[in-house]
Amino acid sequence: MQKQNGFTLIELVVVIIILGILAVTAAPKFINLQSDARASTLQGLKGSMQGANSLVYSKSAIAGEEREADTTVQIGAVAADSVKIAYGYLQNDSASILEALDISTDDWTIVAGDDLTEPTVIYQSGSPYDKDANPAVDCHFEYTPAQSASVAPKYEVEDTGC
């Protein structure tokens, strides 16, 4: 009797077919990773904004300026680390948001609202969202600052089109 060495052609073909079936069923789960990553990043930005606003509100309360409609509060070691606040929370100007969150315009695009009633739209550079080119795509974060001392800011993530 001869001793068999290796695999037969049929065994190899069966293994290749099984691997092909697994690849076809598993591929859709991995194709959408970029969209999930963008949506998670927006949720992280929302959490960062809420945390920064808590700290800014605390600093403004210590300074006694939490009821002021338009002032600044120093959040760093030097006076240049100041942000604009409205009723103790961050205003919706891009300079204050960039300073408070310590983010870069290389990674994020900020479209500031015209006044305190308009939300500021923040989206990732390179994301499918572009307010002018494709306004129907929802893949951004909106921050609406406090409207009065009794109305807290609003944080909304739109990630259906990421």
N, C-alpha and C positions, 0 to 999 in steps of 0.2 A: 504494500500500500504506500502511495505517495503522500508526503506531507505537503499541505497547501501553504503557500507563502503569499501574503498580500490579500487584496480584495478583488472580487470579480467585477466586471464591467457593470453588471446589473446593480450590484450593491452601491457602487459609486454614483450611478445615475439616480438611484432612489435617494441617496443622501443629498445630492444637488437639488433635486425636486423639493425635498423637505425644506432645505435652506431657502430656496426661492419662495416657497409659500410663507415661511416665517418673515422673510424680508418684506413681502408685499403687505402682510397684515400689520407689521410693526412700523413701517415707514410713515404712514399718516400721523402717528403719534409724535414723531420727531420732526416732521416738516413744519409744524406750527410753533416751534420753540421760540422763534424770533418774536412772534406776536405775543406770546405769553411773557416773555422777558420784558417787552416794552410795557405791557399792562402792569407787571409787578414793579417796574421802575417808577411808574406813575403813582402807584400806591405808596411806594417808599417816599416819593417826593411829598405826597400829601401828609404822611406821618412826620416828615422833617419840618414841613411848614407848621403843622400843629404844635410840635415841640418847640420850634423857634418862637412861635407866637406866645406860648406859655411863659417862656423865659423873658421875652420882651415885655409882656404884660406885668410880670413880677418886677422887672426893673422900673417900669413906669409907675407902678404902685408905690414902690419904695421912694421914688422921686416925687410922688404926689401928683403925677400928671396923667393918671388913668382916665380922667374925665375931660381932658383937653381934646378939641377937635383936630388940631393941627400943630404938632410940635415934634421934637426929636428926643431920642434917648440914646445914650452912649452904651454900646454893648460890648466893647472891647477895652483894651488897656489904654488906648489913645483916643483923643477926640475925633480923629478921622474915622473911627469905627462907630459912627452914629447912624441911626436909621430914623426915617420919618415914621411917626405913629399917628394914628387917629383913634381916640378913645382907648388908648392903652395897647392897641394891636398894630401890627405892621400896616402901613399904607400899601397901595397897589402899584407903587412906582418900581421900576426895574432895579434901580440902584439899591434901594432898601432890601429888596428880595434877594438880590445877589449877595449883599453883605451879610444878611442874617442867615442865609442858608449855606453860605460859602460854596456857591456853585459857579461855574464858568459859562460864559457865552459861547465857548467852543463846543460845549455839550448840550446846552439848552438855549432855546429861543424864547424870549419873553416879549409878549405883546401887551403892554400896559394899558389898562383902562383909562378913558379920558378923564374921569373923575372918580370919586369914592363910590359911586353907585354902579359903575361899570366894572365887570370882572376883568382880572388880568389873566390872560391865557398863556400857559407855559407848555411847550412841547419839546421833545427831544430833537436835536439836530439829526437829520437823516430819517426821521419817522415819516410815515405816509401823510401826516397831517400838515397841511399848509393852508392857512386861512384864506389866502388869495387864490391860489391855484386850485385847491380842492376843498372847499368849505364843508362838503357833505361828509367827509371822513372824520370820525370821532376818535381821536387818539391824543388827548391832551388833558391838562389839569387846569381848572379854573379857580381862582382865588378872588373872592369879593370881600373887601375889608369891612370892618364894623361900621355901621351906619349911625349909631348913637351909642351912648354909654350902656344902654340896656339891650342892644342887639349885637350878638357875637358875629365874628366873620364866618363866611361860608366857604367850604372846601368841597369841590366836586371833581371827580375823576370820570372822564368819558373815554372808555377803552373798547368800545364795541367795534371800532374800525382799525385797531392796531394790527 
